[in-house]
Amino acid sequence: MRIVLIGAPGSGKGTQAKKLVSRYGVPQISTGDLLRAAVAAETPLGLQAKAAMDAGQLVSDQIVLDMIEERMAEPDTEKGFILDGFPRNIPQAQALDAMLDKLGRPLKAAILIDVDFDLLIQRIAGRRTCSSCGQMYNIYTSPPKMDGLCDVCGGKLHHRVDDNEDTITNRLRVYEAQTVPLINYYKAQGRQYIIDGTGTLGDIFQRLCNIIDGLPTRESLESARKAARFEQTIQEMVEKAEAKPSPDKQATPVAKKETRIMTAKKRTATSKKAASKKSAAKKKIAKKTATKKKVANKKKTVKKKVAVKKSAAKKKKAIKKKAAVKKPMKKKVATKKKTAKKK
C-alpha cells in the first residue's frame, strides 16, 4: 500500500491518515513532521532546512525529497506508506515518481478527499487544538464536552491566528491553483481516485478503505493501461518517423511524377480518341437534320393538296345552283287544275 493523500486545508486528510495507520500498519509520512524532526535532531538535511527557513526562504524540493528518501530506508515502510502533504504541484510529483521508481516502490494511488470550499471554511474557522496533547476539535462539527477544555487531558484549547475567513480563502485559492493540475497529472496515469469528504469520519474512512482494498485489482488494470500507453507511444514514434522525409523517399516522388506524366499522356490519347468519336457522332447527327428538311418539304406539298380540295368544294356549291334551276316542277300542278275543269 503506497498512496498519496491529497486534500485542501481542512479536508481531514491528516485525521484519515492516522486512522489508516491503525488499520493497515503502515507509517504516515508527513513532510511537515519530517522537517521539524530533522531540524530538532540537527541532521545535515535539517541544518540545510533550518538555514533556508532562517533566511525567510522556502525549503527546496530537493531537501524535502532527500528527507522522504531517508525515511523510506527505515524498515517500517516495507509494507507501504501514506504520504501526507507532498507532492503539492506537478514538478514535485514528477521528482517523487522518479525517486520512487529508482527505489522500485512506485505509487499505487493518489486519493483526493474532495470537500466543498464553503464547508472547508467552516471546518478551519471552527478548528481548536489542545495546547497540551495536540488533540483537535471543531466547535461546529466535533466540539469538546467542556468549552475551551480538552476532553482527553483537560488542557486549554488553542485557536490559530491564521484560522480566519480571509486567510483561509487565500489559502484555498492557492491550493486550487496548484492542485487541479496535480490531479490531472495522476488522472493521466490512471492512479487518481476521488472520494466524497463529507459525512461522518467513519463514512469517509470506509470510502478510503474501499479504494485501498481494491488496489491489487486496480494495479493489474493499471499495468494494462501502461502497456496500452506504451503501444500508443510506439505508434506515434513510427508515424513521426514516416512523416520525416528521407533520401530514399525523395527519389520516390520523381518516379511518381513520371508515372503521372505517362498517365497524363494516356489520358490525352484517350481524350483524342474520344474527341474523334464525338466528331463522327456529330456528322451523323447532321445527316439526321437533313432528313428533317425532307419531312418539312413533304408537309408543304400536303398543304398545297389541301388547298386544291378547297377549290373542289367551291364546285359543289355550283352544283347546288343547278338544283335550284329544277324548280319548274310547278307546271305539273297547273295540269292538275285542268282536270278540275273537266269535272
DRENDO-1510 file (C-alpha; in Angstrom, 1 decimal, always signed):
<recs>
REC; n; res; u; v; w
REC; 1; MET; +0.0; +0.0; +0.0 .
REC; 2; ARG; +1.8; +3.1; -1.3 .
REC; 3; ILE; -0.5; +6.0; -1.5 .
REC; 4; VAL; -0.6; +9.8; -1.5 .
REC; 5; LEU; -3.4; +11.6; +0.2 .
REC; 6; ILE; -4.5; +14.9; -1.4 .
REC; 7; GLY; -6.8; +17.4; +0.1 .
REC; 8; ALA; -7.3; +21.1; +0.8 .
REC; 9; PRO; -6.7; +22.5; +4.3 .
REC; 10; GLY; -9.5; +21.3; +6.5 .
REC; 11; SER; -10.3; +18.3; +4.3 .
REC; 12; GLY; -9.4; +15.9; +7.1 .
REC; 13; LYS; -6.6; +14.1; +5.3 .
REC; 14; GLY; -4.4; +14.2; +8.4 .
REC; 15; THR; -7.1; +12.6; +10.6 .
REC; 16; GLN; -7.9; +10.0; +8.0 .
REC; 17; ALA; -4.1; +9.2; +7.6 .
REC; 18; LYS; -3.9; +8.4; +11.3 .
REC; 19; LYS; -6.9; +6.0; +11.0 .
REC; 20; LEU; -5.3; +4.3; +8.0 .
REC; 21; VAL; -2.0; +3.8; +10.0 .
REC; 22; SER; -4.0; +2.0; +12.8 .
REC; 23; ARG; -5.8; -0.3; +10.3 .
REC; 24; TYR; -3.1; -1.2; +7.8 .
REC; 25; GLY; +0.1; -0.9; +10.0 .
REC; 26; VAL; +1.9; +1.4; +7.6 .
REC; 27; PRO; +3.5; +4.7; +8.6 .
REC; 28; GLN; +2.2; +8.2; +7.8 .
REC; 29; ILE; +4.9; +10.3; +6.2 .
REC; 30; SER; +4.2; +14.0; +6.7 .
REC; 31; THR; +6.7; +16.4; +5.2 .
REC; 32; GLY; +6.0; +18.9; +7.9 .
REC; 33; ASP; +6.8; +16.4; +10.6 .
REC; 34; LEU; +9.9; +15.3; +8.8 .
REC; 35; LEU; +11.2; +18.9; +8.6 .
REC; 36; ARG; +10.5; +19.6; +12.3 .
REC; 37; ALA; +12.2; +16.3; +13.3 .
REC; 38; ALA; +15.2; +16.9; +11.1 .
REC; 39; VAL; +15.7; +20.4; +12.4 .
REC; 40; ALA; +15.3; +19.3; +16.0 .
REC; 41; ALA; +17.8; +16.5; +15.5 .
REC; 42; GLU; +20.2; +18.8; +13.7 .
REC; 43; THR; +20.8; +16.3; +10.9 .
REC; 44; PRO; +22.6; +17.5; +7.8 .
REC; 45; LEU; +19.3; +17.9; +5.9 .
REC; 46; GLY; +17.8; +19.5; +9.0 .
REC; 47; LEU; +20.6; +22.1; +9.1 .
REC; 48; GLN; +20.1; +22.9; +5.5 .
REC; 49; ALA; +16.3; +23.3; +6.0 .
REC; 50; LYS; +16.9; +25.5; +9.1 .
REC; 51; ALA; +19.2; +27.8; +7.1 .
REC; 52; ALA; +16.6; +28.3; +4.4 .
REC; 53; MET; +13.8; +29.0; +7.0 .
REC; 54; ASP; +16.0; +31.4; +8.9 .
REC; 55; ALA; +16.7; +33.3; +5.7 .
REC; 56; GLY; +12.9; +33.5; +5.1 .
REC; 57; GLN; +13.1; +31.2; +2.1 .
REC; 58; LEU; +11.1; +28.1; +1.3 .
REC; 59; VAL; +12.8; +24.7; +1.8 .
REC; 60; SER; +13.8; +23.4; -1.6 .
REC; 61; ASP; +12.0; +20.4; -3.1 .
REC; 62; GLN; +15.3; +18.5; -3.3 .
REC; 63; ILE; +15.8; +18.8; +0.5 .
REC; 64; VAL; +12.2; +17.5; +1.1 .
REC; 65; LEU; +12.8; +14.6; -1.4 .
REC; 66; ASP; +16.0; +13.7; +0.3 .
REC; 67; MET; +14.2; +13.6; +3.7 .
REC; 68; ILE; +11.5; +11.3; +2.2 .
REC; 69; GLU; +14.1; +9.0; +0.7 .
REC; 70; GLU; +15.9; +8.7; +4.1 .
REC; 71; ARG; +12.5; +7.9; +5.7 .
REC; 72; MET; +11.9; +5.2; +3.1 .
REC; 73; ALA; +15.0; +3.4; +4.2 .
REC; 74; GLU; +13.5; +2.6; +7.6 .
REC; 75; PRO; +12.1; -0.9; +7.9 .
REC; 76; ASP; +8.5; +0.1; +8.8 .
REC; 77; THR; +8.0; +1.3; +5.2 .
REC; 78; GLU; +8.4; -2.1; +3.7 .
REC; 79; LYS; +4.7; -2.8; +3.7 .
REC; 80; GLY; +3.9; +0.6; +2.3 .
REC; 81; PHE; +3.4; +4.2; +3.4 .
REC; 82; ILE; +1.0; +7.1; +3.4 .
REC; 83; LEU; +2.3; +10.4; +2.1 .
REC; 84; ASP; +0.6; +13.4; +3.5 .
REC; 85; GLY; +1.3; +17.0; +2.3 .
REC; 86; PHE; +3.5; +16.1; -0.6 .
REC; 87; PRO; +3.5; +16.5; -3.5 .
REC; 88; ARG; +1.7; +19.8; -4.0 .
REC; 89; ASN; +2.5; +20.5; -7.6 .
REC; 90; ILE; +3.5; +18.7; -10.8 .
REC; 91; PRO; +7.3; +19.3; -10.6 .
REC; 92; GLN; +7.2; +17.7; -7.1 .
REC; 93; ALA; +5.1; +14.8; -8.3 .
REC; 94; GLN; +7.5; +14.2; -11.2 .
REC; 95; ALA; +10.5; +14.2; -8.9 .
REC; 96; LEU; +8.7; +12.0; -6.4 .
REC; 97; ASP; +7.9; +9.4; -9.1 .
REC; 98; ALA; +11.5; +9.4; -10.3 .
REC; 99; MET; +12.8; +8.8; -6.8 .
REC; 100; LEU; +10.2; +6.0; -6.0 .
REC; 101; ASP; +10.9; +4.3; -9.4 .
REC; 102; LYS; +14.6; +4.3; -8.5 .
REC; 103; LEU; +13.8; +2.6; -5.3 .
REC; 104; GLY; +11.5; +0.1; -7.0 .
REC; 105; ARG; +8.5; +1.3; -5.0 .
REC; 106; PRO; +6.2; +3.3; -7.2 .
REC; 107; LEU; +2.9; +4.8; -6.0 .
REC; 108; LYS; -0.2; +2.7; -6.3 .
REC; 109; ALA; -2.8; +5.5; -5.9 .
REC; 110; ALA; -3.3; +9.2; -5.3 .
REC; 111; ILE; -6.5; +9.7; -3.4 .
REC; 112; LEU; -8.2; +13.1; -3.3 .
REC; 113; ILE; -10.6; +13.9; -0.4 .
REC; 114; ASP; -13.0; +16.3; -2.1 .
REC; 115; VAL; -14.8; +18.8; +0.1 .
REC; 116; ASP; -16.8; +22.0; -0.9 .
REC; 117; PHE; -14.9; +25.2; -0.1 .
REC; 118; ASP; -17.8; +26.7; +2.0 .
REC; 119; LEU; -17.6; +23.7; +4.2 .
REC; 120; LEU; -13.9; +23.9; +4.4 .
REC; 121; ILE; -14.0; +27.5; +5.6 .
REC; 122; GLN; -16.4; +26.4; +8.4 .
REC; 123; ARG; -14.2; +23.5; +9.3 .
REC; 124; ILE; -11.0; +25.6; +9.5 .
REC; 125; ALA; -12.6; +28.6; +11.2 .
REC; 126; GLY; -14.0; +26.3; +13.9 .
REC; 127; ARG; -10.9; +24.3; +14.5 .
REC; 128; ARG; -9.5; +24.2; +18.0 .
REC; 129; THR; -6.3; +22.4; +19.2 .
REC; 130; CYS; -5.3; +21.3; +22.7 .
REC; 131; SER; -2.2; +23.1; +23.7 .
REC; 132; SER; -1.1; +20.2; +25.9 .
REC; 133; CYS; -1.7; +17.0; +24.0 .
REC; 134; GLY; -2.5; +18.3; +20.5 .
REC; 135; GLN; -6.0; +16.8; +20.3 .
REC; 136; MET; -8.0; +18.5; +17.7 .
REC; 137; TYR; -11.7; +19.6; +17.9 .
REC; 138; ASN; -14.1; +21.7; +15.9 .
REC; 139; ILE; -16.7; +23.8; +17.6 .
REC; 140; TYR; -19.2; +23.2; +14.7 .
REC; 141; THR; -18.7; +19.5; +13.9 .
REC; 142; SER; -16.9; +17.9; +16.8 .
REC; 143; PRO; -17.0; +20.2; +19.8 .
REC; 144; PRO; -15.4; +19.3; +23.2 .
REC; 145; LYS; -17.7; +18.4; +26.1 .
REC; 146; MET; -16.5; +21.5; +28.0 .
REC; 147; ASP; -16.0; +24.7; +26.1 .
REC; 148; GLY; -12.3; +25.6; +25.8 .
REC; 149; LEU; -11.1; +22.4; +27.5 .
REC; 150; CYS; -9.7; +19.2; +26.1 .
REC; 151; ASP; -11.7; +16.0; +26.8 .
REC; 152; VAL; -8.5; +13.9; +27.0 .
REC; 153; CYS; -6.2; +15.9; +29.3 .
REC; 154; GLY; -8.2; +18.9; +30.4 .
REC; 155; GLY; -5.8; +21.3; +28.7 .
REC; 156; LYS; -6.8; +24.6; +27.1 .
REC; 157; LEU; -7.9; +24.6; +23.5 .
REC; 158; HIS; -6.0; +26.9; +21.2 .
REC; 159; HIS; -7.3; +28.8; +18.1 .
REC; 160; ARG; -4.7; +29.6; +15.5 .
REC; 161; VAL; -4.5; +33.2; +14.5 .
REC; 162; ASP; -4.4; +32.4; +10.8 .
REC; 163; ASP; -7.6; +30.4; +11.0 .
REC; 164; ASN; -9.8; +33.3; +10.0 .
REC; 165; GLU; -12.0; +33.6; +6.9 .
REC; 166; ASP; -9.8; +35.9; +4.8 .
REC; 167; THR; -6.7; +33.9; +5.3 .
REC; 168; ILE; -8.5; +30.6; +4.7 .
REC; 169; THR; -9.9; +31.9; +1.5 .
REC; 170; ASN; -6.5; +32.9; +0.2 .
REC; 171; ARG; -5.0; +29.5; +1.2 .
REC; 172; LEU; -7.8; +27.7; -0.6 .
REC; 173; ARG; -7.2; +29.7; -3.8 .
REC; 174; VAL; -3.5; +28.8; -3.7 .
REC; 175; TYR; -4.4; +25.2; -3.1 .
REC; 176; GLU; -6.9; +25.1; -6.1 .
REC; 177; ALA; -4.3; +26.7; -8.5 .
REC; 178; GLN; -1.7; +24.1; -7.6 .
REC; 179; THR; -3.8; +21.0; -7.0 .
REC; 180; VAL; -6.0; +21.0; -10.1 .
REC; 181; PRO; -3.0; +20.4; -12.4 .
REC; 182; LEU; -1.7; +17.8; -10.0 .
REC; 183; ILE; -5.0; +15.9; -10.0 .
REC; 184; ASN; -4.9; +15.9; -13.8 .
REC; 185; TYR; -1.3; +14.6; -13.7 .
REC; 186; TYR; -2.3; +11.5; -11.7 .
REC; 187; LYS; -5.5; +11.1; -13.7 .
REC; 188; ALA; -3.5; +10.8; -16.9 .
REC; 189; GLN; -1.5; +7.9; -15.2 .
REC; 190; GLY; -4.7; +6.1; -14.2 .
REC; 191; ARG; -3.7; +6.4; -10.5 .
REC; 192; GLN; -6.2; +9.1; -9.4 .
REC; 193; TYR; -9.1; +8.3; -7.1 .
REC; 194; ILE; -11.6; +10.8; -5.6 .
REC; 195; ILE; -13.8; +10.3; -2.6 .
REC; 196; ASP; -16.5; +12.5; -1.1 .
REC; 197; GLY; -15.1; +14.1; +2.0 .
REC; 198; THR; -18.4; +15.0; +3.6 .
REC; 199; GLY; -20.2; +13.0; +6.2 .
REC; 200; THR; -19.0; +11.4; +9.4 .
REC; 201; LEU; -15.4; +10.4; +9.9 .
REC; 202; GLY; -16.4; +6.8; +9.8 .
REC; 203; ASP; -18.2; +7.2; +6.4 .
REC; 204; ILE; -15.1; +9.0; +4.9 .
REC; 205; PHE; -12.8; +6.3; +6.3 .
REC; 206; GLN; -14.9; +3.5; +4.8 .
REC; 207; ARG; -14.7; +5.1; +1.4 .
REC; 208; LEU; -10.9; +5.3; +1.7 .
REC; 209; CYS; -10.7; +1.6; +2.7 .
REC; 210; ASN; -12.9; +0.5; -0.2 .
REC; 211; ILE; -10.4; +2.1; -2.6 .
REC; 212; ILE; -7.3; +0.8; -0.8 .
REC; 213; ASP; -8.7; -2.8; -0.5 .
REC; 214; GLY; -9.3; -2.8; -4.3 .
REC; 215; LEU; -5.9; -1.6; -5.3 .
REC; 216; PRO; -4.4; -5.0; -6.2 .
REC; 217; THR; -7.1; -5.5; -8.9 .
REC; 218; ARG; -6.7; -1.9; -10.0 .
REC; 219; GLU; -3.0; -2.3; -10.2 .
REC; 220; SER; -3.4; -5.1; -12.7 .
REC; 221; LEU; -5.6; -2.8; -14.7 .
REC; 222; GLU; -3.0; -0.1; -14.5 .
REC; 223; SER; -0.4; -2.4; -15.9 .
REC; 224; ALA; -2.7; -3.0; -18.9 .
REC; 225; ARG; -3.2; +0.8; -19.2 .
REC; 226; LYS; +0.6; +1.3; -19.2 .
REC; 227; ALA; +1.0; -1.3; -21.9 .
REC; 228; ALA; -1.6; +0.4; -24.0 .
REC; 229; ARG; +0.0; +3.8; -23.5 .
REC; 230; PHE; +3.4; +2.2; -24.4 .
REC; 231; GLU; +2.0; +0.8; -27.6 .
REC; 232; GLN; +0.4; +4.2; -28.4 .
REC; 233; THR; +3.7; +5.9; -27.8 .
REC; 234; ILE; +5.5; +3.5; -30.2 .
REC; 235; GLN; +2.8; +4.1; -32.8 .
REC; 236; GLU; +3.2; +7.8; -32.5 .
REC; 237; MET; +7.0; +7.5; -32.9 .
REC; 238; VAL; +6.5; +5.3; -36.0 .
REC; 239; GLU; +4.1; +7.8; -37.5 .
REC; 240; LYS; +6.6; +10.7; -36.9 .
REC; 241; ALA; +9.4; +8.7; -38.4 .
REC; 242; GLU; +7.3; +8.0; -41.5 .
REC; 243; ALA; +6.3; +11.7; -41.8 .
REC; 244; LYS; +10.0; +12.8; -41.9 .
REC; 245; PRO; +11.5; +12.9; -45.5 .
REC; 246; SER; +14.5; +10.6; -46.1 .
REC; 247; PRO; +16.9; +10.4; -49.1 .
REC; 248; ASP; +15.2; +7.1; -50.3 .
REC; 249; LYS; +11.8; +8.7; -50.1 .
REC; 250; GLN; +12.9; +11.8; -52.0 .
REC; 251; ALA; +13.6; +9.6; -55.1 .
REC; 252; THR; +10.2; +8.0; -54.9 .
REC; 253; PRO; +8.2; +11.2; -55.8 .
REC; 254; VAL; +10.2; +11.5; -59.0 .
REC; 255; ALA; +9.1; +8.1; -60.1 .
REC; 256; LYS; +5.6; +9.0; -59.1 .
REC; 257; LYS; +5.9; +12.2; -61.3 .
REC; 258; GLU; +7.0; +10.0; -64.3 .
REC; 259; THR; +4.1; +7.7; -63.8 .
REC; 260; ARG; +1.8; +10.8; -63.6 .
REC; 261; ILE; +3.3; +12.0; -66.9 .
REC; 262; MET; +2.7; +8.7; -68.5 .
REC; 263; THR; -0.9; +8.6; -67.2 .
REC; 264; ALA; -1.4; +12.1; -68.4 .
REC; 265; LYS; -0.2; +11.1; -71.9 .
REC; 266; LYS; -2.6; +8.2; -71.8 .
REC; 267; ARG; -5.3; +10.4; -70.8 .
REC; 268; THR; -4.6; +12.8; -73.7 .
REC; 269; ALA; -4.5; +9.9; -76.1 .
REC; 270; THR; -7.8; +8.6; -74.9 .
REC; 271; SER; -9.2; +12.1; -74.9 .
REC; 272; LYS; -8.2; +12.5; -78.6 .
REC; 273; LYS; -9.9; +9.2; -79.5 .
REC; 274; ALA; -12.9; +10.2; -77.6 .
REC; 275; ALA; -12.9; +13.6; -79.4 .
REC; 276; SER; -12.7; +11.8; -82.8 .
REC; 277; LYS; -15.6; +9.6; -81.9 .
REC; 278; LYS; -17.6; +12.6; -80.8 .
REC; 279; SER; -16.9; +14.4; -84.1 .
REC; 280; ALA; -18.1; +11.3; -86.0 .
REC; 281; ALA; -21.2; +11.2; -84.0 .
REC; 282; LYS; -21.8; +14.9; -84.8 .
REC; 283; LYS; -21.7; +14.2; -88.5 .
REC; 284; LYS; -24.3; +11.5; -88.1 .
REC; 285; ILE; -26.4; +14.0; -86.3 .
REC; 286; ALA; -26.0; +16.4; -89.2 .
REC; 287; LYS; -27.5; +13.8; -91.6 .
REC; 288; LYS; -30.4; +13.5; -89.3 .
REC; 289; THR; -31.0; +17.2; -89.6 .
REC; 290; ALA; -31.1; +16.7; -93.4 .
REC; 291; THR; -33.8; +14.2; -93.1 .
REC; 292; LYS; -35.7; +16.6; -91.1 .
REC; 293; LYS; -35.7; +19.1; -94.0 .
REC; 294; LYS; -37.2; +16.4; -96.3 .
REC; 295; VAL; -40.0; +16.0; -93.8 .
REC; 296; ALA; -40.6; +19.7; -93.9 .
REC; 297; ASN; -40.9; +19.7; -97.7 .
REC; 298; LYS; -43.4; +16.9; -97.6 .
REC; 299; LYS; -45.5; +18.9; -95.2 .
REC; 300; LYS; -45.5; +21.8; -97.6 .
REC; 301; THR; -46.8; +19.6; -100.5 .
REC; 302; VAL; -49.5; +18.3; -98.4 .
REC; 303; LYS; -50.7; +21.8; -97.6 .
REC; 304; LYS; -50.9; +22.5; -101.3 .
REC; 305; LYS; -53.1; +19.5; -102.0 .
REC; 306; VAL; -55.4; +20.6; -99.2 .
REC; 307; ALA; -55.8; +23.9; -100.9 .
REC; 308; VAL; -56.8; +22.2; -104.1 .
REC; 309; LYS; -59.5; +20.3; -102.3 .
REC; 310; LYS; -60.9; +23.6; -101.1 .
REC; 311; SER; -61.4; +24.7; -104.7 .
REC; 312; ALA; -63.3; +21.4; -105.4 .
REC; 313; ALA; -65.6; +22.3; -102.6 .
REC; 314; LYS; -66.5; +25.5; -104.5 .
REC; 315; LYS; -67.6; +23.4; -107.4 .
REC; 316; LYS; -70.0; +21.6; -105.2 .
REC; 317; LYS; -71.6; +24.9; -104.4 .
REC; 318; ALA; -72.1; +25.3; -108.2 .
REC; 319; ILE; -74.0; +22.0; -108.3 .
REC; 320; LYS; -76.4; +23.3; -105.7 .
REC; 321; LYS; -77.2; +26.2; -108.1 .
REC; 322; LYS; -78.3; +23.7; -110.7 .
REC; 323; ALA; -80.7; +22.0; -108.3 .
REC; 324; ALA; -82.3; +25.4; -107.8 .
REC; 325; VAL; -83.0; +25.5; -111.6 .
REC; 326; LYS; -85.1; +22.3; -111.4 .
REC; 327; LYS; -87.9; +24.3; -109.5 .
REC; 328; PRO; -90.2; +24.5; -112.6 .
REC; 329; MET; -91.9; +21.3; -111.3 .
REC; 330; LYS; -94.9; +23.7; -110.6 .
REC; 331; LYS; -96.1; +23.2; -114.1 .
REC; 332; LYS; -97.5; +19.8; -113.2 .
REC; 333; VAL; -99.7; +21.4; -110.6 .
REC; 334; ALA; -101.1; +23.6; -113.4 .
REC; 335; THR; -102.1; +20.5; -115.3 .
REC; 336; LYS; -104.0; +19.3; -112.2 .
REC; 337; LYS; -106.1; +22.4; -112.4 .
REC; 338; LYS; -107.1; +21.5; -115.9 .
REC; 339; THR; -108.5; +18.2; -114.8 .
REC; 340; ALA; -110.6; +20.1; -112.3 .
REC; 341; LYS; -112.3; +21.9; -115.0 .
REC; 342; LYS; -113.3; +18.7; -116.7 .
REC; 343; LYS; -115.4; +17.7; -113.7 .
</recs>
